Amino acid sequence: MYLVCQPDGQPYTAGGFRAAFGEHMRECFAKKAIEQRFTFQDLRAKSGSDSRDGRLLGHFDKRTLQRVYRRKPEHVDPVR
C-alpha cells in the first residue's frame, strides 16, 4: 500500500510527484489559500513542531525532536 498514489492506485514516480505537488502549490497560490511556499518535507517538520513528543514521527528521544524538527518559535511569558 502506498501513502501517496495516483488516482488509479499506482505509485508516483519522483518526477511525477514533484510535478503534481508543484501544480497543486500553484493552484493554492492562485486561490490565495497559502501565502508562503513550502516543500513536502516541511509537512513532516510541521507535524514534529506541533507534536508534544516524537512518537508520531517514530522518535522516542525528545532530544531528536528538539534538534531536528522544532521550527516554531517557543512562546514564553516575559519576566516581570
Protein Blocks (a to p, Z undefined) as FASTA:
>chain_A
ZZbdcfkopacdfklmmmmmmmmmmmmmmnomafbdcdfklmmmmmmmmpmblklnopab
fklmmmmmmmbdcdddddZZ
